[in-house]
């Protein structure tokens, strides 16, 4: 499986028992969506290796306690600790309305209510304090904060996002 065809589920945070169980802290507001998965892909030496679930239990908060096939001892579990886990994109629940996954909007056009077409989303930067749309424009790169108040409409059919940014924000990038 290729990472581009997957989404990040979470990290194998700790061992749970002497029988090889581990706890995955998942990156989701709805951990119950993943309480019945059959397998996960574990990042190992720049590859995704499938691990099949023998038993799974939803823990407090956003944690899954999992017993994988062929992981039967503490030593086995130790070998996969602190590794990232992934699931195929096909398992992501469909979002509607103005909700979207970051990977879903790459290639969408950004249009500002006051400015007009800004450009194409090349990525979403969520490693900063404020998540940003990174937009390619003929003149330069434009960064627009992903703030609910700015977001007016997500048009999946036409692959477009309509925003209303503060006056001068877009021009700041294009006139500099």
C-alpha positions in Angstrom: 0.0 0.0 0.0 1.2 3.5 -0.9 1.0 6.3 1.7 -0.7 8.5 -0.9 -3.6 6.1 -0.9 -3.9 6.2 2.9 -4.6 8.6 5.7 -2.9 8.8 9.1 -4.8 7.0 11.8 -2.5 7.5 14.8 0.5 6.3 16.7 1.2 3.1 18.5 1.7 4.7 21.9 2.3 1.9 24.4 2.0 -1.7 25.2 -1.1 -2.8 27.1 -0.4 -6.3 28.3 2.1 -9.1 28.4 0.1 -10.7 25.5 1.2 -8.3 22.9 -1.7 -5.8 23.0 -0.9 -2.2 22.1 -2.7 1.1 22.4 -3.1 3.3 19.3 -3.8 7.0 20.1 -5.8 7.9 17.0 -6.1 11.3 15.4 -9.8 11.6 15.2 -12.7 13.4 16.9 -14.8 10.2 16.3 -12.7 7.2 17.4 -15.8 5.0 17.4 -15.6 5.1 13.5 -12.5 2.9 13.8 -13.6 0.4 16.5 -14.3 -2.3 13.9 -11.4 -2.2 11.6 -9.9 -5.5 10.3 -6.3 -4.3 9.7 -4.0 -1.2 9.8 -0.9 -0.4 7.9 2.1 0.3 10.1 5.0 2.5 8.9 8.1 0.4 9.0 11.4 1.2 7.2 9.6 3.6 4.8 7.0 1.0 3.9 3.5 0.3 5.0 3.1 -3.2 6.4 -0.4 -4.6 7.0 -1.1 -5.8 10.5 -4.3 -7.8 10.9 -6.6 -7.2 13.9 -7.4 -10.1 16.1 -9.3 -8.1 18.8 -10.0 -4.4 19.2 -11.6 -2.3 22.0 -12.4 1.4 22.2 -10.6 2.9 25.2 -11.2 6.2 26.9 -10.8 9.3 24.8 -9.3 8.6 21.4 -7.6 5.3 22.0 -7.9 1.9 20.6 -6.6 -1.2 22.4 -5.6 -3.7 19.7 -4.4 -7.3 19.6 -2.7 -7.9 16.3 -2.3 -11.4 14.7 1.3 -12.7 15.3 2.1 -10.1 18.0 1.9 -12.3 21.0 4.5 -11.1 23.5 5.7 -7.8 25.1 8.8 -8.1 22.9 6.7 -8.3 19.7 4.7 -5.3 20.8 7.9 -3.4 21.7 9.1 -3.7 18.1 6.1 -1.7 16.8 5.9 1.0 19.5 6.0 4.6 18.4 5.2 3.7 14.8 2.6 5.6 12.7 -0.5 3.7 11.6 -2.5 4.3 8.4 -5.8 3.2 6.8 -6.9 3.3 3.1 -8.5 6.6 2.0 -11.6 4.5 1.1 -12.4 4.1 4.8 -12.7 7.8 5.4 -16.3 8.8 6.0 -17.7 11.1 3.3 -18.0 14.7 4.4 -20.7 17.0 3.1 -21.4 20.7 3.1 -18.5 22.9 4.1 -16.5 20.2 5.8 -13.6 18.6 4.0 -10.4 16.6 4.4 -7.2 18.5 3.6 -6.1 16.0 1.0 -9.6 16.3 -0.7 -9.2 20.0 -1.6 -5.7 19.8 -3.2 -6.2 21.1 -6.8 -9.4 23.0 -5.9 -9.6 26.7 -7.1 -9.8 29.3 -4.4 -12.1 32.3 -5.2 -12.4 35.3 -2.9 -15.8 37.1 -2.8 -14.1 40.5 -3.2 -10.9 39.7 -5.1 -12.0 36.9 -7.5 -10.0 33.8 -8.5 -6.9 33.6 -6.3 -5.4 30.4 -7.7 -5.1 26.6 -7.1 -4.6 25.0 -3.7 -1.3 23.1 -3.8 -1.3 22.0 -0.2 -2.7 22.6 3.3 -0.1 23.6 5.9 -1.3 22.4 9.3 2.2 22.5 11.0 1.8 26.1 11.9 -0.3 27.6 14.8 -2.9 28.5 12.2 -3.7 26.0 9.4 -3.2 27.6 6.0 -4.3 27.0 2.4 -1.2 27.2 0.2 -2.3 28.6 -3.1 -0.4 28.8 -6.4 -1.0 32.1 -8.2 0.6 33.2 -11.5 2.5 35.9 -9.5 3.4 34.2 -6.2 2.3 31.8 -3.5 -0.6 33.0 -1.4 -1.4 31.8 2.1 -4.9 32.0 3.4 -5.7 31.0 7.0 -8.3 28.2 7.2 -10.7 30.1 9.4 -14.4 29.2 9.6 -15.4 32.9 9.2 -13.4 33.1 5.9 -14.9 30.0 4.4 -18.1 30.7 2.5 -18.7 27.6 0.4 -17.1 24.3 -0.6 -18.2 23.5 -4.2 -17.1 19.9 -4.7 -18.8 19.6 -8.1 -16.8 22.5 -9.6 -13.7 21.8 -7.4 -13.9 25.3 -5.9 -13.8 26.9 -2.5 -15.3 30.4 -2.0 -13.7 32.5 0.8 -14.1 36.0 2.0 -10.8 37.3 3.4 -10.0 40.6 5.1 -9.4 43.4 2.6 -5.7 43.5 1.6 -4.8 40.0 2.6 -4.5 38.6 -0.9 -3.1 41.8 -2.4 -0.3 41.7 0.2 1.1 38.6 -1.5 0.6 39.7 -5.0 1.9 43.3 -4.8 5.1 42.5 -2.8 
